[in-house]
Amino acid sequence: MTMDTPRTAEEFVPSRAWRAVCALALFFAFLIVDQVTKVFIRGLVAHGFVAAPFIPGVLEFRFAANTGAAFSLGEGFGFVFVLLAIAVVIFTVAYLYRAPLVSKLEVIGLGMVAGGAVGNAIDRLLFGFVTDFFCVQFIDFPIFNVADIGITCGAIIAFIGFVISPASKVDATEELNRRDAEKRARKAARREGRDK
């Protein structure tokens, strides 16, 4: 069995192509929605907007210039969070490309996290702050944005996916033997190429 073929009809193991398409689709979906909503809110602020109810007593739109991380945490470390966003994207690409087996939830979650991280990084680079605008009214909770939703929900989804990943069902000895056999086959193929 190769990584690019499912083991059974019921247990779908994402191929590299499926991983790339799904993760990129979610990455760009969260990035675009995040940036469009932030542009919209900043446009309203330029015309005097401060706050407006969305779901009365539950959620309102309220502009906040956040110089920290998700949910206004870690203020004053904007450049560090830009570097962290780059690291998240590099990790996501490397993991989804190199991991022999991943779950669909890992792909979905990591695509969301990467899209959210880049969305907030763009704000930090262009404006020096992140545009936040969702304000929960019934509890004391930091103001957040679409990118924060992608980062938080994506991390939870990816973690659940990691726990139930097909990789966790693989027999470790069998997997090590398979890797050793592949390594021997590659060495033999190189040796044959040199002997010709």
ABEGO torsion letter per residue (X at the ends): XBAABBABAABBBBBAAAAAAAAAAAAAAAAAAAAAAAAAAAAAAAAGBABBBABBGABBBBBBBBABBBGGBGBGAAAAAAAAAAAAAAAAAAAAAABABBBAAAAAAAAAAAAAAAAAAAAAAAAGBBBBABBBAABBBBBBBAAAAAAAAAAAAAAAAAAABAAAABBAAAAAAAAAAAAAAAAAAAAAAAAX
